[in-house]
Amino acid sequence: MSKPQDNPSPTESRAESREKLSDVRIFGEGTVAQVVQAYHEKDRPWLLDQPVCELLGQHHIVHAGIMHGQFPLEIVRTDLSGTFMLACFGGEGKVLSDGRWITIKAGQACLQSPFVANALKCVKGKSWDFCWVRYVESRDSKPIISEVSPVRGSYQAEPLHVAIQGLIAESTGAAVPASQHHWVELIHHYVLRFAQPHQKDDRLFKLWHQVEKDLTADWSLSDLSSASFLSEEHLRRLCKKQLGRSPVQHLTFMRMQRASELLATTELKVDAVANAVGYASGAHFSNAFAKWVGMRPSEYRDGKSGGE
């Protein structure tokens, strides 16, 4: 394992308070990482000596790894350039998701959308063991995350953990492409199993497809309940269990996803984008977008370069 070096950063309290984030990478003495990357990174010291497997690029994976984290581990990327999956197999830590900090414990995984603020950190006094897979995606392509992808959920991380370990071992020294291929396919498969679930409650699947077709509607919790033929409480419980969000939070997530697409692929003014995703006020939309995505719509449209 290699021990990455610290970089200067804002304090943890800045991230907690939701002030404007800036890119951060703090590892500290107790944090160690193993990584396999799709190509040799020359600009990021922590990746310089890590093995390479070019076959990762077939699935648009830029790197995957395993980390044993200790406080003061903190990583912030203000504009992540691809879907990020993290699966915890020991301890616990925190991830910034949907504009709020959530705890990820052993037996859980989380998904981070591309082109939003992404952050993770250790809690003082607690270790955090996790593996991750990071994709690179363009703004005009459909990401791995869909309207039925969970932000957080139960997940047995060991198969993914072992697959990443296997690829790292196979990519160290005399790499055999045929063997690497099997590990790469397993890694991508384990991500898709979580990100694109097929065995979920059919009523939720139909509900969110219906909502996706009419994001301009003034959806209330009562409306969502009626459309799903579930009581409000039952709908809330199902969404929390399967998606890691409340129904209203997931509605906002879908609106932010659509807004991101419109900002990246059209010349619509911000007010028009707001109306297209169900916001009567451009100012209200802009504030919500900044909270969820980590930057203003105008900043997002400028196309900031992606982080690691």
Sequence and secondary structure as in RCSB ss.txt:
>XXXX:A:sequence
MSKPQDNPSPTESRAESREKLSDVRIFGEGTVAQVVQAYHEKDRPWLLDQPVCELLGQHHIVHAGIMHGQFPLEI
VRTDLSGTFMLACFGGEGKVLSDGRWITIKAGQACLQSPFVANALKCVKGKSWDFCWVRYVESRDSKPIISEVSP
VRGSYQAEPLHVAIQGLIAESTGAAVPASQHHWVELIHHYVLRFAQPHQKDDRLFKLWHQVEKDLTADWSLSDLS
SASFLSEEHLRRLCKKQLGRSPVQHLTFMRMQRASELLATTELKVDAVANAVGYASGAHFSNAFAKWVGMRPSEY
RDGKSGGE
>XXXX:A:secstr
 B         HHHHHTT     EEE  TT EEEEEESS  SS GGGTTS B GGGGGGTEEEEEEEEE TT EE
EESSBSS EEEEEEEEEEEEEETTEEEEEETTEEEEE TTS EEEEE TT  EEEEEEEE   TTS  S  TT  
SEEE   HHHHHHHHHHHHHTSSS  HHHHHHHHHHHHHHHHHHHS SSS HHHHHHHHHHHHTTTS   HHHHH
HHHTS HHHHHHHHHHHHSS HHHHHHHHHHHHHHHHHHH    HHHHHHHTT S HHHHHHHHHHHHSS HHHH
HTT   B 
